[in-house]
Amino acid sequence: MEMKWIVLALAALMYVTVIIFSDKKHWVSLIAGAAVILIGAVSPSHALITLINWNILGIYIGSLIIAELFLYSRVPNRLADMIIEKLPDTGTAITAILIMTGIISAFVENVATVLVMAPIALSVCKKLRITPIYFMAGLAVMANLQGTATLVGDPPSMIFASYARYGFNDFFIYEGRLSIFFVVQMGMIAGALYFYLYFTKVANIGKQKISVERESIVSFFPTILLLLMIVALAVCSFFHIEYSGAFVMILGIAGLIWFRFVRKEGLQKTALMIKNLDWETIGFLIGVFIVIGTVSETGLLEDFALFLRGIIGGNKLLGFAVIILVSVIISGFVDNVPYIIVMLPVAATLAQNLGLKSELYMFALLVGSCMGGNLTPFGASANIAAMGILKKQGAPMSFADWCKIGVPFTLITTAAASILLWFLWG
């Protein structure tokens, strides 16, 4: 029992310290990860082999390399030019890019989606001469939003599918009713409207229309690597292949070989590209995986599930609201995967005891935990990736800056999705 509360205190201290010293977040999380090992809460071998999600890290590193090469190819610049040219104003153009991000993320891992779309967003911001911080935050939250829309979108949807025995098509229609995909899309529509109003009214750039000169493309090879990565991630997710990170790493290494020997950019430039990858975020993720994995294994989440069951009692609407609200708050600070694993049986049982379809509370759990990850810059890996990219671009984003986007976006999208969910399944 004492160890349980010590681990919880360490996790809380880690998050508070990360918020205060955001520029040192990688050291903070690594120290916290080392601390839970040193106090004996978890063995070093278990932390390194089981708790650290090496597959996600492989996807992240490989995607970073491919994204750098994609930017080098100048294809993102051309795409940015085309979007700005074709759409009536820049507010619409930015919103279109954010919607495109969400659509891709319904089928591809969220971090990979952000890394793929980031070069396009950065190119648009450079042409408009605006700060990229809110655009990059938009990419992350729109990617997270679609995480549970399909079976292959993100780990939580795969966990849910395994528990509820859902097939790919069940995410669209289940027992003759619209399923979780359409609930998420309602949130996406509300989120897209929010961003359009934000960039046209608050950021005051929506009515700008700039003339562009077409960028010359260096090569389409990085684009081919990018498309292969998307296909590989989708296929691995669909067939439950656990080594998608290895595939992405192989593609990234192939890109480096192409950069070094085909483009003949030289060993120094290749080494510099590797050195400039976002190693700080990688270190931060390693520490977080260890700490949050240890929190899950101590049984703290199981204790919380029992407590929640006592609060809800027999009130159907209260149960629905509490599951969503609690899921949003917890997922704003804690990885939603262990939370969903623990809470799915609780949500299903609560719904059945109240004479409801279990989908009502299970979908509420998915909506709250998925969209709640947008609440803070540490609520999802995609958010951390976006923060890392911004820091590398010389435009670091503070906790307060993130909340200006993340909090209203989370409230609006969660409310819209929840209303439709209650209408369909309540």
Secondary structure, DSSP 8 states (H G I E B T S, - for coil): -HHHHHHHHHHHHHHHHHHHTGGGHHHHHHHHHHHHHHTTSS-HHHIIIIIS-HHHHHHHHHHHHHHHHHHHTTHHHHHHHHHHHHSSSHHHHHHHHHHHHHHHHTTS-HHHHHHHHHHHHHHHHHHHT--SHHHHHHHHHHHHHTTTSSTTS-HHHHHHHHHHT--TGGGTEETTEE-HHHHHHHHHHHHHHHHHHIIIIIS--TT------------SHHHHHHHHHHHHHHHHHHTT-TTHHHHHHHHHHHHHHIIIIIS---HHHHHHHHHTS-HHHHHHHHHHHHHHHHHHHTTHHHHHHHHHHHHHTT-HHHHHHHHHHHHHHHHTTS-HHHHHHHHHHHHHHHHHHTTS-HHHHHHHHHHHHHHHTTSSTTSSHHHHHHHHHHHHTT----HHHHHHHHHHHHHHHHHHHHHHHHHHH-
